[in-house]
């Protein structure tokens, strides 16, 4: 059985938002990158924690998840962000470019409808800093329909922490045990 998707956001997760003083965490290092469609003379400054790469690679190497970028950085996450963290090339969810002034135009995260369609009935654990209560309800409803879904929500000013990835691994391990139990029950019913 295919491992669940690990949907990974960038802004507010790998690139924390500055705090009220305009500073980023001391653990993060400055990088200037040039996203697609932007002039090389006008780079974007980002702050990344070099420890995130090895932590994410531990999760990826576990084989318990299928990692996928789920970010407004789209393909640039693979070509710009991932290499700075030592990550392999990862696929990404092709998100629309909506003309919105809030990340919650319908009361929930603007990415959610696209993610829901992209996932189909696949299980997923999604790390994003910008979920609302409606997103948590959506995850619970998917899970109730047999499409295991979990949301992990880092603080946007501190971003991803090791305990978030421990939560990912714990959730995937529980899911794996439940799936194995369901397969054993189905095999037992077939043998009977």
C-alpha positions as CSV (number, residue, x, y, z in Angstrom):
1,X,0.0,0.0,0.0
2,X,1.3,3.5,-0.9
3,X,2.5,5.6,2.1
4,X,0.4,8.7,2.9
5,X,1.3,12.0,1.3
6,X,3.3,14.4,3.4
7,X,2.2,17.8,2.1
8,X,4.8,20.5,3.0
9,X,4.3,24.2,2.9
10,X,7.2,26.7,2.8
11,X,6.2,30.2,4.0
12,X,5.5,30.1,7.8
13,X,6.8,26.5,7.9
14,X,10.4,26.5,6.5
15,X,10.6,30.2,6.1
16,X,9.2,31.8,9.3
17,X,7.5,35.1,9.2
18,X,9.5,37.9,11.0
19,X,8.3,38.6,14.6
20,X,6.9,41.9,15.8
21,X,10.5,43.3,15.9
22,X,11.1,42.2,12.2
23,X,13.6,39.5,13.1
24,X,13.7,35.8,12.1
25,X,14.8,33.0,14.5
26,X,18.6,32.9,15.2
27,X,18.6,29.3,13.9
28,X,17.9,30.5,10.3
29,X,20.4,31.5,7.7
30,X,19.9,34.2,5.0
31,X,19.6,33.3,1.4
32,X,18.8,35.4,-1.7
33,X,16.9,33.5,-4.3
34,X,15.3,34.4,-7.7
35,X,11.9,32.8,-8.1
36,X,10.5,32.0,-11.6
37,X,9.5,35.1,-13.5
38,X,11.5,37.4,-11.3
39,X,14.5,39.5,-12.5
40,X,17.9,38.2,-11.3
41,X,18.6,41.8,-10.2
42,X,15.7,41.7,-7.8
43,X,16.1,38.5,-5.7
44,X,13.9,37.6,-2.7
45,X,15.6,37.3,0.7
46,X,14.6,34.2,2.7
47,X,15.7,32.7,6.0
48,X,16.1,28.9,6.2
49,X,17.1,26.6,9.1
50,X,19.9,24.3,7.9
51,X,18.8,21.7,10.4
52,X,15.5,21.3,8.6
53,X,17.1,19.4,5.7
54,X,18.5,16.5,7.8
55,X,15.3,16.3,9.8
56,X,13.1,16.1,6.7
57,X,15.5,13.6,5.2
58,X,15.0,11.3,8.2
59,X,11.3,11.4,7.6
60,X,11.7,10.9,3.9
61,X,14.1,8.0,4.4
62,X,11.7,6.3,6.8
63,X,9.5,5.4,3.8
64,X,6.4,6.1,5.8
65,X,5.4,9.1,3.7
66,X,5.5,10.3,0.1
67,X,6.7,13.9,0.4
68,X,5.1,16.6,-1.9
69,X,5.5,20.4,-1.8
70,X,2.2,22.2,-1.2
71,X,3.1,25.8,-1.4
72,X,2.6,29.0,-3.4
73,X,6.3,28.5,-4.3
74,X,5.1,25.7,-6.5
75,X,8.0,24.4,-8.7
76,X,10.4,26.9,-7.1
77,X,10.2,24.9,-3.9
78,X,11.9,22.1,-5.8
79,X,14.4,24.2,-7.6
80,X,15.2,26.8,-5.0
81,X,14.1,25.8,-1.5
82,X,14.8,22.1,-1.5
83,X,18.4,22.3,-2.8
84,X,19.3,24.9,-0.1
85,X,18.2,22.3,2.5
86,X,19.8,19.3,0.8
87,X,16.5,17.8,-0.2
88,X,16.0,15.6,-3.3
89,X,13.7,16.8,-6.1
90,X,10.2,16.5,-4.8
91,X,6.9,16.7,-6.8
92,X,4.5,19.6,-6.0
93,X,0.8,20.2,-6.0
94,X,0.0,22.5,-8.9
95,X,-1.9,25.2,-7.1
96,X,-3.9,28.0,-8.8
97,X,-2.8,31.6,-8.6
98,X,-6.0,33.1,-7.2
99,X,-6.5,36.9,-7.1
100,X,-7.2,37.0,-3.4
101,X,-6.5,39.5,-0.5
102,X,-6.7,36.9,2.3
103,X,-5.5,33.3,2.6
104,X,-9.0,32.3,3.8
105,X,-11.4,33.7,1.1
106,X,-14.1,31.2,2.0
107,X,-13.2,30.9,5.7
108,X,-10.6,28.1,5.0
109,X,-7.2,27.9,3.5
110,X,-7.2,28.9,-0.2
111,X,-5.2,25.8,-1.1
112,X,-7.7,23.3,0.3
113,X,-10.0,22.8,-2.6
114,X,-7.1,22.1,-5.0
115,X,-5.5,19.8,-2.4
116,X,-8.7,17.9,-1.9
117,X,-9.1,17.3,-5.7
118,X,-5.4,16.4,-6.0
119,X,-5.5,13.9,-3.1
120,X,-8.6,12.0,-4.3
121,X,-9.0,9.3,-1.7
122,X,-5.3,9.2,-0.7
123,X,-4.4,9.6,2.9
124,X,-2.3,12.6,3.8
125,X,-0.6,14.6,6.6
126,X,-0.3,18.3,5.8
127,X,2.1,20.7,7.4
128,X,1.0,24.3,7.0
129,X,0.9,27.3,9.3
130,X,-2.4,28.8,8.1
131,X,-5.2,26.3,8.8
132,X,-8.6,27.5,10.2
133,X,-11.2,25.6,12.2
134,X,-12.9,24.7,8.9
135,X,-9.7,23.0,7.6
136,X,-9.6,20.9,10.8
137,X,-13.2,20.0,10.2
138,X,-12.4,19.0,6.6
139,X,-9.6,16.8,7.8
140,X,-11.9,15.1,10.4
141,X,-14.6,14.6,7.7
142,X,-12.1,13.0,5.3
143,X,-10.8,10.7,8.1
144,X,-14.4,9.7,8.9
145,X,-14.9,8.7,5.2
146,X,-11.8,6.5,5.4
147,X,-9.4,9.0,3.9
148,X,-7.0,9.4,6.8
149,X,-6.0,13.0,7.1
150,X,-4.0,14.9,9.7
151,X,-3.0,18.6,9.9
152,X,0.1,19.8,11.6
153,X,0.2,23.6,12.2
154,X,3.5,25.2,13.2
155,X,3.6,28.7,14.6
156,X,4.3,31.0,11.6
157,X,7.0,33.0,13.5
158,X,9.0,29.9,14.6
159,X,8.2,27.5,11.8
160,X,8.8,23.8,11.6
161,X,10.2,22.2,14.8
162,X,11.5,18.7,15.4
163,X,8.4,17.8,17.4
164,X,6.2,18.4,14.3
165,X,8.1,15.8,12.4
166,X,7.9,13.4,15.4
167,X,4.1,14.0,15.2
168,X,4.2,13.1,11.4
169,X,6.1,9.9,12.1
170,X,3.8,8.9,15.0
171,X,0.7,9.5,12.9
172,X,2.1,7.5,10.0
173,X,3.1,4.7,12.2
174,X,-0.4,4.5,13.7
175,X,-1.9,4.6,10.2
176,X,0.3,1.8,9.1
177,X,-0.7,-0.4,12.0
178,X,-4.4,0.3,11.3
179,X,-4.0,-0.5,7.6
180,X,-2.1,-3.7,8.4
181,X,-4.9,-4.7,10.9
182,X,-7.6,-4.0,8.2
183,X,-5.6,-6.0,5.7
184,X,-5.3,-8.9,8.1
185,X,-9.0,-8.8,8.9
186,X,-9.8,-8.8,5.2
187,X,-7.4,-11.7,4.5
188,X,-9.0,-13.6,7.4
189,X,-12.5,-13.0,6.0
190,X,-11.4,-14.2,2.6
191,X,-9.9,-17.4,4.0
192,X,-13.0,-18.2,5.9
